Amino acid sequence: LIILVLSLIMVLALFRLGDLDLSWQTLSRVSPMWYGLAVASFYASIVARGWRWQKILTTMGYRIGFVYTTALLTAGLFLNAILPARAGEIGRVAMLRQDYDIPVSKGLASIASERALDVFAILAMAIVAGWLAMAGRLPTEVLSLLTGVTLFLILAVIGLLVIPDLEHWLRDWPLLKKIQPNRLWAIYQQILNVGFSLIDGVRLLGRRPVALLVVLAQSFFIWIWDGIVLYFILLSLGIVEPFSVSLFAAMVSALVTAVPLTPGALGQYDATLISILALFSISVANASLTVLLLRLVQLWTFIPISGIITYIFGFSRILSPGQTEKSVVTDSQRLSPELTEG
């Protein structure tokens, strides 16, 4: 209901902002061929995301099938689309724990690796595409955003390099050793175990250069598709701009919505994209219609499709933990007569 209300508000706002009318004349502007390619490109990017996540998990020592990882990733995207703050990532970690007994810290590490690679690929392509599309005319706000994210990445890399020394220091910190009762010291050590286990999972990619290069190439491949989707939608409206414009607009919008404040980043993503398109003299009407067509692909038709996949593969059980526990016990009893007799 929340996503429905937010969507209706956004659609009405875009129609008023762009002075659009829902008529045959508006719909006839959309080329079915180019829009069909946009839809196909979007779902190709979902498959590519599943492929990359499978590679990350394999590098961490967990061999999981491609179909399972892609379906679970789709279920996570479904939850992200209907809940704020990327709640689907927690769902993915929980399902890995239930189905493959993968520790929570390792599941989180695989997703942290995804996010780090995403930010690197998005930032690199935003800088290159911005340079090609605007040639020294980037707004100060965009430059500040790109600079801030770059500094954050540099600090993160430095942090990963000094982690071993930091871990040794934190584990043997004399001041904390005096904590009483001893149980508090044990809890502190357990927190460190979880935290550094997560960090080690991320650092594992760095210790395997070949695997790192593969997943990095996959990350660029994934996010280029976002630019391609936007490029095809603009073409479907008869708007011909260099591909660098579409790539730059898609990457900056993705950076701004790295932490979505609303389900599906509704409003947050859309306002950013319209503003970026306006930099390239695309009218508000065309920008609003572009966002509507993009949201139709990425959100409003994706929610029912991903919801069906979530249900078919049984991932909806994550929404009812009590039922999941009961089903796990039942399965164990069915597979082990001795346990049933006990």
N, C-alpha and C positions, 0 to 999 in steps of 0.2 A: 504493500500500500504506500509506503514511504517513497519507493523508487517511482511508483506510478504518479503520485502527486508531484514530485520534483520534476519528472519528465514533462508532465502537462504544463507546469509553470514555465519550464524552459522553452518548450515548443511555442507557447503563446508569446513569450518574451521575444523569441527570434522572429516570429511572424510580424510582431509590431515593430521591432527594431529594423528589420529589413523591408518593411512595408510589403510583405508578401501576401498572396492570396492562394488558398488551396483550390486551384482550378485546373482545368485541362491544359490551359495555356502554360501554366507553371510546370506541370508534369511533362508536357510534350517537349520541354527543353532538355530533358534528361535522355542522353543516348543510352539505350539498353546495352549495347555492346561494351562501351567503356565502363558503365556501371557494373555490368556483370564481371568484367575483369577486376574491378575494385573488390567485389565480394570474394572472388576466387583468391585474390592476393591476400586478403585478410585471413582467410582460413588456412592458407599456406603458411602464414606467419605463426599460427597456433601450432601447426604440426612441427615447424622448425623449433619452437620453444620446447615442445616435448622431447624432441631429439636432443637438444642441448642439455636439458635437465637429466636425461638418461645418461649422457656422457659424463656429467659432473658426478652423478651417483656412482657410476662405474669406476671413475678415477678414485673415489673415496672407498672403493672396495665392496660396493653393493651392486650386484648384477640384477637389474630389474628390467622386465620386458618393455619394449618401446610402446606397445599399445597401452599398458598399464600406466606408464609415466605420462603419456600424452592425455589419457582420459582423466587422470588425477589432476594434472595441471589445468585442464579445462574446467574441472569441478572447482578448483581454487579460483579461477578467473570468474566463474559464476558467482561465488560468494563475494569476491571483490566488487562485482557489479551491483550487488544488492545490499552490501553492508559497507560502512566506512572503514578507513584506516587499514585497508588490505587484510581484512579478517580471513580471507581465503588462504593466506600463507600458513596461519595456525592450523587450519583444517588439513592442509597437505601434510604438515608435520605429524599431526595426530594420526592420519591414515597410514603413513609410513610406519609409525610405531605399532599400530594395530596389526597391519597386514604382513609386515616384514621384520618386526621387532627391531627396527632401527632406532637407536637412542635419539631422544628429542634434540640433544645438542648437535648430533650429526645431521639430522633433518634440517635444523635451523642453519647449520653451516652450509648445506647445499643451496639453500635459498639466499643466504647472505652472499655466497659466491655469485649467484645469478644477478643479484642487485648490483654488486660491485662491477661486474662485467657490463651490465646494462648502462650504468652511469658512465663508464669509460667510453663505450661505443657511442652513446648518445652525445656526450660532450665532444668527442673527436669529430663526429660528423656534423654537429652544429657549428663548430668553428670553421671547418672546411666549407660547408654549404653556405654559411654566412659570408665568408670571404668571397666566394664565387658569386653569390646572389646580390650582395650589396657593395662590395668593393670599397671598403672604408667608410660606409655610411651607416654602420650599426649603431642603434640608439645606445645611450649611456646605460640605461637600465639593463639591456640585454648583455652588454659587455660586463657589467657588474655581476650579473648572474653567472655568466660563464667563468669569470675570474674566481668568484667565490667557490664554485664547485671544483675548479682546478686545484685551488689551494687545499680544499678538503681532501681531495684524492691524494695529493702529495703527502699531507699529514698522515693519512691512513696507511700509505706505503711505508713511511718512516716508522709508524707505530708497529706494523707487522715485523719490521726488521729488528726492533729492539724488544719484542715480546719475550724471547727466552730469558734475557737478563731481568726484565721486569717481573716475570713469573717467579724466578728464584728469590728476588728481593721481597715480593709480597708474601711468599710462603714462609719465609724465615724472618719476618719483620719482628724484631725484639719487643717493640712496644705492644704489639697485638698478642704476642705469646703470653703476656701477663694477664690476658683476659680471664676473668673468672665468672661463672664456673667454666670448667673445661668443655662443657657441651657447646658453649658459644664458639669456642675455638674450632670445634669439629664442624659446626654449621658453616663457619667462615671458610674452612678448607673445602667443604662440599660446594659452596658457591664458586670458589676458584676453580674446582674441578670442572664444573659445567661451563664456566666462562672460557677457560683455556681450551677445553675440548672443542668448543665451537670455533674458536680462533684457529686451532690446529687444523680443523677441517678446511677452513678457507686457505690456510698457508700450504696445504697439501698440493693444491694446484700449482703454486709457485715452485714447488720442489719437483714438478714433472713438466718440464718445458714443452714437450711435444703435446701433451694433453691440454696444457694452457693455451697453446697456439690454436689448437682445434676449436676449443670452446670460445676463444676470443673471435675467431673467424665466424663461428656460428652466431655470436652476438651481433656482429656487424650485419650479417645476413638477415637476422631477425628484424633489426631496426630499420634497415633499408626498405623492407617491405612496408613499414608504416609510411614512409615517404612515397612509395609507389602507390599505395591505396589512395592517399590524398591527391597525387598527380592524376590518377585515373578519374577520380571524382571531378576534379577541375575540368579535365578533358570532356567528361560526360556533359558538362554545362557549356561546352564550347569555349572555355577559358584556357588559352594556350600560354603557359609560362614555362621558363626553364625548370628542369627537374630540381635544380639546386634550391629554388624557391619553395617547392613542396617539401623537400627534405629538411630545410632550415625551419620551416613553420612547424612541421611534425616533431622535430627534435626539441625545439624550445618549449613547445606545449607539453611534451613528455617530461622535461626537466621541472617545469613549474608544478606539475601534478605528481611529482615523485611521492609526495605524502598527500593523498587525497583527503580532503576535508569532508566530502559528501560521498554517498554511494556512487561508484562509477565516475567520481570527480565531476559530477554534473554541475554545470555553471562555471566551475573553476577552469576546466579544460576548454570549454566553449568560448568563454570570454577571451582567454589567451590566444586561441587560434584566430578568432575574428580580428583581434588587434594586430597580430603578426601579418595576416593577409592584407590588412589595410596599409601596412608599410609598403606594399608592392602595388599600390593603387588599384586594388580589387575592391569594388564597391561594397558597401555594407549589405546591400540586398544579395549580391552574389556570395559574399562571405557567409551570410546567415543561411542561405540555401545549401552551401557546401557543408556547413556544420550539421544541418539537419540530415542530409544524405549520409554523412559520415557516421553520425550517431545511429542512424537506422541500421547500418552494417555492424558497427562495433558494440552496440548496446541493446537496442530494442528487439532486433531479431536474434542477437546472440544469446540473450537471457533465456528464452524458451528452449533454444537448441542445446545450450550448455546445461540447462536444467534437466533436460531429458537424458543427456549423457550421464550426468551425476546420478540420476535415478537408476538407469539401466545397469551401470557398473557397481551399484550398491554403495556409493559414497555418501548417499543421503543419511546413512546411519550415523555419521559423525554429528548430526544435529540432535541425536537422541542417545547419549552415551550409556544410559541405563540399559536400553534395549540392546546396544552393542555388546555390553558385558554379558548379558544373558545369552545372546546368540553364540558368543565365543565359548562359554561354558558348555552349551548344548553341542557345539561342533566337537569340542574336546571329548565329551562323553561318547559321542557317536563313533569317533575315531579310536577310542581306547576303552575296550570292554572292561579292563582291569579297574579303570577309574570309575566306571559305572557301578561295578560290584562293590568297590570301596564306598 
